[in-house]
Each structure stands twice: as structure tokens, then as C-alpha cells.
Amino acid sequence: MKINPKLKKIAFQAIKEGGKVLKKYFRKTIKIYSKKDLSLVTKADFESEKVMIKIIKKNFPFHNILAEESGGKVGGDFTWVIDPLDGTNNYVMGFPFFSVSLALVFKRRPILGIIYNPITDELYFAEENKGAYLNGKKIRVNAINKPSRALLLFDRGKNQYEGLKILTKLSPFIRTIRVFGGVLSVCQVSSGKAEAFFCLKPAYYDYAAGAFIAKEASAKTTDFTGKEYGEHSPNLIIANVKLHKKLLKLIKNI
């Protein structure tokens, strides 16, 4: 599908403006709230999302929007999937490992993905069938295919207990494991800095852009049964094709 240049222009504009909000409040004293699931949300989350939605709605008033804080749904021809602050725990602790995440979905199929860390000024971008990029330079997963040589990144998602149980069982077979949280972990795999990532019960607004960027960077992105990752996937695992196959086998044997 040939993508209208205006779609890309507005996507970049929205994510950069969302990033400006996060940078403005970073390491400042701001109000922090707890959601029902005990996850955190801040003024920065709300303001970033509001700015992004305003830009998108002004230019594409009839497009659907699914956003973490204000909700919505995937449907119609085009849906913008927004996480205005992915990595809120890191953000409130002053740890600069967080991002704005934006995916454009056409008839339930991602066609654009952008993830931006406004502190490091790293922007990951992918367009359908055109590869993945970090600040304009093409990226791809690395070729390490042995679990014993792999750095595995993990996000607890919505099921921390089960995730930790799997980590415990996997750890004897993996070189090392890190838990940074957030979709930037996926970007480390996409750019070859880490070998694999997994998450249980991933929210679609958290990983729509990241999984798409990873796929365009030649990663395999599926649930634990090997089914391609999508809106309703119960879990997510990302790695290069050969390593992915081996990790799936290990998980199935747990």
C-alpha cells in the first residue's frame, strides 16, 4: 500500500509534539495518580495524549483513535494507536528510558510505526515493506541464534506473576536477562542491541508500533503459540527467526 505523505507528516508532527510535553515535565515535580490496576499515570501522560489527538483530529477528523488514557477502539479504515508515555514508572523515577509510541493501522493492519525518546532524541520509524530506521539509519535484528548467547528483555505486562515464573524457568538457558520495561526494550531488539523480548498480556497501545517496527527490522513477532502478534494477542515474543523458534520451544516445554 502506498502511504499518503500527509499521513507520515502528521504522524511525525504528533509524536514530536507529544515528546516535547514529556521533556518539559521530566524530572520536575508533577502530580502522580494510581489507576485501578495500580499502574501510574501523570499530568505528562494526559497532556501528551491531548496534544497528539488534537493534531490528528485536526487533519483527519474521521479517523479512529485508540489511546491509552482516553480509550477508543480499532475500526474503520484508519486507526491511530497512541501511547503518550510508555514507561511511566521510569519517567517518574527520572530514568530516561521511556517514549511516545504511535502506530497507524489500516483495516487492522499496521502500516506506520514511530517510537520517540525525547531525552536521547532517538526516533525509531517503520513503514510497511520499507524497513525500519533509527534517526534515518536502517536497522535490523542481529543474527545471534543461540539462547545461551542471548540478552533477553522482559516487560511484566498485565501478568507479572506468570511472567516472572517463565523468566525463572528460562534463565538457565539464557545468557542474561534485563527488565527495563516499555516498548523501548523492543527497539533494542529491532536495532540489534539485544536479542529477544517477551511480555505477557500486552496492551495493544503499548506494543502496536514496537512490534511493527520489529517486524520491519526482520524480527519474528508472535504470541507463544507462534501466531502473528495482533490486537488481541495474549502474549508477545520477539526475536530473529532462528532464535524465536528456539525460545518458543523452551517456553512450550515450561
FENGIVEN-V915458 format. One line per field, one symbol per residue. ss: DSSP state (H for helix, E for strand, C for the rest). burial: b if it has 9 or more other C-alpha atoms within 8 Angstrom, else e. Layout:
ss = ???
burial = ???
This chain:
ss = CCCCHHHHHHHHHHHHHHHHHHHHHCCCCCCEEECCCCCEEEHHHHHHHHHHHHHHHHHCCCCEEEECCCEECCCCCEEEEEEEEECHHHHHCCCCCCEEEEEEEECCEEEEEEEEECCCCEEEEEECCCCEEECCEEECCCCCCCHHHCEEEEECCCCHHHHHHHHHHHHHHCCEEECCCCCHHHHHHHCCCCCEEEEECCCHHHHHHHHHHHHHCCCEEECCCCCECCCCCCEEEEECHHHHHHHHHHHHCC
burial = eeeeeeebebbbbbbbbbbbbbbebbeeeeeeebeeeeebbbbbbbbbbebbbebbbeeeeebbbbbbeeeeebbebbbbbbbbbbbbebbbeeeebbbbbbbbbbbbebbbbbbbbbeeebbbbbbbeebbbbeeeebbbbebbebebbbbbbbbbebbeebbebeeebbeebbebeebbbbbbbbbbbbbebbbbbbbbbebbbbbbbbbbbbbbbbbbbbbeeeebeeebebbbbbbbebbebbbebbeee
